[in-house]
Amino acid sequence: MKIIICVFMYLLAGTASAALISSDNTTINTTGQSYSQSFAVTPSLFSDVVLSLDVFGDYGDDQLNEHFNFFIDGILLADLHSSAHAGFAAVSDSSCCSWHFTGDVSISNTQWSTFDSDGRLDISWTNGAGVNVIASSNYVNWSLNGVEASNVPAPASLALLCIGLTGLGLSRKKKTT
């Protein structure tokens, strides 16, 4: 019986794993730098998508000109600057200049289905016009990760597996008594 339970737990543990959808690492090397990329995706392949951001640069006190914005298909998912960075860890080397933002944005399955429905994703980010290059170490790193639909078993399949394993366990128990 213990073996059956271990096999069942192993099957469940391996069913949902995060997969990389896309990512990019860009060095900030010009004032007001921006980025855009379009790529194909398979509609309905991913769920529980998370955008991870790691941004370091000149996001000081001038909120109108020193900010970072991240978009998917033109929809703003992150607006970061020195005084607004909800959900993100923010560390500054001083009160005026370099800020390091790290964090995740969970994208609802409904929202993700609107992003991937046409089979293309348009990713872009912009730095405000006042975001200057302070050092060669300024950067934007992002990644999109999600659970592949093919890795998640259908509920009916899991139910049949449970019933079968329970039956095996009960029949084995009857034979031993």
Contacts in CASP RR format, 6 or more apart in sequence:
PFRMAT RR
TARGET T0000
AUTHOR 0000-0000-0000
METHOD contacts of the structure
MODEL  1
MKIIICVFMYLLAGTASAALISSDNTTINTTGQSYSQSFAVTPSLFSDVV
LSLDVFGDYGDDQLNEHFNFFIDGILLADLHSSAHAGFAAVSDSSCCSWH
FTGDVSISNTQWSTFDSDGRLDISWTNGAGVNVIASSNYVNWSLNGVEAS
NVPAPASLALLCIGLTGLGLSRKKKTT
1 169 0 8 1.000
1 172 0 8 1.000
1 173 0 8 1.000
4 165 0 8 1.000
4 168 0 8 1.000
4 169 0 8 1.000
7 165 0 8 1.000
8 161 0 8 1.000
8 162 0 8 1.000
8 165 0 8 1.000
11 161 0 8 1.000
12 158 0 8 1.000
14 151 0 8 1.000
15 151 0 8 1.000
15 152 0 8 1.000
15 153 0 8 1.000
16 147 0 8 1.000
16 151 0 8 1.000
16 152 0 8 1.000
17 147 0 8 1.000
17 148 0 8 1.000
17 151 0 8 1.000
18 50 0 8 1.000
18 145 0 8 1.000
18 146 0 8 1.000
18 147 0 8 1.000
19 46 0 8 1.000
19 145 0 8 1.000
19 146 0 8 1.000
19 147 0 8 1.000
19 148 0 8 1.000
19 151 0 8 1.000
20 143 0 8 1.000
20 144 0 8 1.000
20 145 0 8 1.000
21 41 0 8 1.000
21 46 0 8 1.000
21 49 0 8 1.000
21 121 0 8 1.000
21 143 0 8 1.000
21 144 0 8 1.000
21 145 0 8 1.000
21 146 0 8 1.000
22 37 0 8 1.000
22 39 0 8 1.000
22 121 0 8 1.000
22 123 0 8 1.000
22 143 0 8 1.000
22 144 0 8 1.000
23 141 0 8 1.000
23 142 0 8 1.000
23 143 0 8 1.000
23 144 0 8 1.000
24 35 0 8 1.000
24 37 0 8 1.000
24 123 0 8 1.000
24 140 0 8 1.000
24 141 0 8 1.000
24 142 0 8 1.000
24 143 0 8 1.000
25 139 0 8 1.000
25 140 0 8 1.000
25 141 0 8 1.000
26 33 0 8 1.000
26 35 0 8 1.000
26 139 0 8 1.000
26 140 0 8 1.000
26 141 0 8 1.000
27 136 0 8 1.000
27 138 0 8 1.000
27 139 0 8 1.000
28 57 0 8 1.000
28 127 0 8 1.000
28 131 0 8 1.000
28 133 0 8 1.000
28 138 0 8 1.000
28 139 0 8 1.000
28 140 0 8 1.000
29 133 0 8 1.000
29 136 0 8 1.000
29 138 0 8 1.000
30 133 0 8 1.000
31 129 0 8 1.000
31 130 0 8 1.000
31 131 0 8 1.000
31 132 0 8 1.000
31 133 0 8 1.000
32 126 0 8 1.000
32 127 0 8 1.000
32 128 0 8 1.000
32 129 0 8 1.000
32 130 0 8 1.000
32 131 0 8 1.000
32 132 0 8 1.000
33 126 0 8 1.000
33 127 0 8 1.000
33 131 0 8 1.000
34 124 0 8 1.000
34 125 0 8 1.000
34 126 0 8 1.000
34 127 0 8 1.000
35 123 0 8 1.000
35 124 0 8 1.000
35 125 0 8 1.000
35 126 0 8 1.000
35 140 0 8 1.000
36 122 0 8 1.000
36 123 0 8 1.000
36 124 0 8 1.000
37 122 0 8 1.000
37 123 0 8 1.000
37 124 0 8 1.000
38 120 0 8 1.000
38 121 0 8 1.000
38 122 0 8 1.000
38 123 0 8 1.000
39 120 0 8 1.000
39 121 0 8 1.000
39 123 0 8 1.000
40 119 0 8 1.000
40 120 0 8 1.000
41 116 0 8 1.000
41 119 0 8 1.000
41 120 0 8 1.000
41 121 0 8 1.000
42 116 0 8 1.000
42 119 0 8 1.000
43 113 0 8 1.000
43 116 0 8 1.000
43 117 0 8 1.000
43 118 0 8 1.000
43 119 0 8 1.000
44 113 0 8 1.000
44 116 0 8 1.000
44 149 0 8 1.000
45 116 0 8 1.000
45 148 0 8 1.000
45 149 0 8 1.000
45 150 0 8 1.000
46 112 0 8 1.000
46 116 0 8 1.000
46 146 0 8 1.000
46 147 0 8 1.000
46 148 0 8 1.000
46 149 0 8 1.000
47 109 0 8 1.000
47 112 0 8 1.000
47 146 0 8 1.000
47 147 0 8 1.000
47 149 0 8 1.000
47 152 0 8 1.000
48 106 0 8 1.000
48 109 0 8 1.000
48 146 0 8 1.000
48 147 0 8 1.000
49 106 0 8 1.000
49 107 0 8 1.000
49 109 0 8 1.000
49 112 0 8 1.000
49 144 0 8 1.000
49 145 0 8 1.000
49 146 0 8 1.000
50 104 0 8 1.000
50 105 0 8 1.000
50 106 0 8 1.000
50 107 0 8 1.000
50 144 0 8 1.000
50 145 0 8 1.000
50 146 0 8 1.000
51 70 0 8 1.000
51 72 0 8 1.000
51 77 0 8 1.000
51 78 0 8 1.000
51 104 0 8 1.000
51 105 0 8 1.000
51 107 0 8 1.000
51 142 0 8 1.000
51 143 0 8 1.000
51 144 0 8 1.000
52 103 0 8 1.000
52 104 0 8 1.000
52 142 0 8 1.000
52 143 0 8 1.000
52 144 0 8 1.000
52 145 0 8 1.000
53 70 0 8 1.000
53 78 0 8 1.000
53 80 0 8 1.000
53 88 0 8 1.000
53 101 0 8 1.000
53 102 0 8 1.000
53 103 0 8 1.000
53 104 0 8 1.000
53 105 0 8 1.000
53 140 0 8 1.000
53 141 0 8 1.000
53 142 0 8 1.000
54 100 0 8 1.000
54 101 0 8 1.000
54 102 0 8 1.000
54 103 0 8 1.000
54 139 0 8 1.000
54 140 0 8 1.000
54 141 0 8 1.000
54 142 0 8 1.000
55 68 0 8 1.000
55 80 0 8 1.000
55 99 0 8 1.000
55 100 0 8 1.000
55 101 0 8 1.000
55 102 0 8 1.000
55 139 0 8 1.000
55 140 0 8 1.000
55 141 0 8 1.000
56 98 0 8 1.000
56 99 0 8 1.000
56 100 0 8 1.000
56 101 0 8 1.000
56 137 0 8 1.000
56 138 0 8 1.000
56 139 0 8 1.000
57 98 0 8 1.000
57 99 0 8 1.000
57 100 0 8 1.000
57 131 0 8 1.000
57 134 0 8 1.000
57 138 0 8 1.000
57 139 0 8 1.000
58 66 0 8 1.000
58 97 0 8 1.000
58 98 0 8 1.000
58 99 0 8 1.000
58 130 0 8 1.000
58 131 0 8 1.000
58 132 0 8 1.000
58 133 0 8 1.000
58 134 0 8 1.000
58 138 0 8 1.000
59 66 0 8 1.000
59 67 0 8 1.000
59 68 0 8 1.000
59 80 0 8 1.000
59 81 0 8 1.000
59 82 0 8 1.000
59 98 0 8 1.000
59 99 0 8 1.000
59 101 0 8 1.000
59 131 0 8 1.000
60 66 0 8 1.000
60 81 0 8 1.000
60 82 0 8 1.000
60 92 0 8 1.000
60 95 0 8 1.000
60 96 0 8 1.000
60 97 0 8 1.000
60 99 0 8 1.000
61 82 0 8 1.000
61 83 0 8 1.000
61 95 0 8 1.000
61 96 0 8 1.000
62 130 0 8 1.000
63 81 0 8 1.000
63 82 0 8 1.000
63 83 0 8 1.000
63 84 0 8 1.000
65 128 0 8 1.000
65 129 0 8 1.000
65 130 0 8 1.000
65 131 0 8 1.000
66 81 0 8 1.000
66 82 0 8 1.000
66 128 0 8 1.000
66 130 0 8 1.000
66 131 0 8 1.000
67 79 0 8 1.000
67 80 0 8 1.000
67 81 0 8 1.000
67 127 0 8 1.000
67 128 0 8 1.000
67 131 0 8 1.000
68 78 0 8 1.000
68 79 0 8 1.000
68 80 0 8 1.000
68 81 0 8 1.000
68 101 0 8 1.000
68 125 0 8 1.000
68 126 0 8 1.000
68 127 0 8 1.000
68 128 0 8 1.000
68 131 0 8 1.000
68 140 0 8 1.000
69 76 0 8 1.000
69 78 0 8 1.000
69 79 0 8 1.000
69 80 0 8 1.000
69 125 0 8 1.000
69 126 0 8 1.000
69 128 0 8 1.000
70 76 0 8 1.000
70 77 0 8 1.000
70 78 0 8 1.000
70 105 0 8 1.000
70 124 0 8 1.000
70 125 0 8 1.000
70 142 0 8 1.000
71 77 0 8 1.000
71 122 0 8 1.000
71 123 0 8 1.000
71 124 0 8 1.000
71 125 0 8 1.000
71 126 0 8 1.000
72 107 0 8 1.000
72 115 0 8 1.000
72 121 0 8 1.000
72 122 0 8 1.000
72 123 0 8 1.000
73 114 0 8 1.000
73 115 0 8 1.000
73 121 0 8 1.000
73 122 0 8 1.000
74 122 0 8 1.000
74 124 0 8 1.000
75 111 0 8 1.000
75 115 0 8 1.000
77 105 0 8 1.000
77 107 0 8 1.000
78 88 0 8 1.000
78 105 0 8 1.000
80 88 0 8 1.000
80 90 0 8 1.000
80 99 0 8 1.000
80 101 0 8 1.000
81 99 0 8 1.000
82 90 0 8 1.000
82 92 0 8 1.000
82 95 0 8 1.000
82 99 0 8 1.000
85 101 0 8 1.000
87 103 0 8 1.000
88 101 0 8 1.000
88 102 0 8 1.000
88 103 0 8 1.000
89 100 0 8 1.000
89 101 0 8 1.000
89 102 0 8 1.000
89 103 0 8 1.000
90 99 0 8 1.000
90 100 0 8 1.000
90 101 0 8 1.000
91 99 0 8 1.000
91 100 0 8 1.000
92 98 0 8 1.000
92 99 0 8 1.000
92 100 0 8 1.000
97 134 0 8 1.000
98 134 0 8 1.000
98 135 0 8 1.000
98 138 0 8 1.000
107 115 0 8 1.000
115 121 0 8 1.000
121 144 0 8 1.000
123 142 0 8 1.000
123 144 0 8 1.000
125 140 0 8 1.000
125 142 0 8 1.000
153 161 0 8 1.000
END
